[in-house]
Amino acid sequence: MSVVSVTSVDPVTYTCTAGYDDPVLVDEKGKIYSEENVEVYDVTGKKVAEGKNLKLSRGIYILRYSKGTKRVVIR
């Protein structure tokens, strides 16, 4: 997973935030944690998984959740 940029809310401790409340967390091992259903698509647009707690193998994925919100995950 790659972080392109973050915003620091505290210049002393460098506590960072994405600037919005994201209901989906993807950790460094590819585990997806979510309180809502997440659809996972590969780069061809084929749905490869669906659920709340999933694990991604290496690759590039598009996550779809929250009424159509999309995020690209590179793992």
Buried (B, 14 or more C-beta within 10 A) or exposed (E): EEEEEEEEEEEEEEEEEEEEEBEBEBEEEBEBEBEEEBBBBEEEEEEBBEEEEBEBEEEEBBBBBBEEEEBEBEB
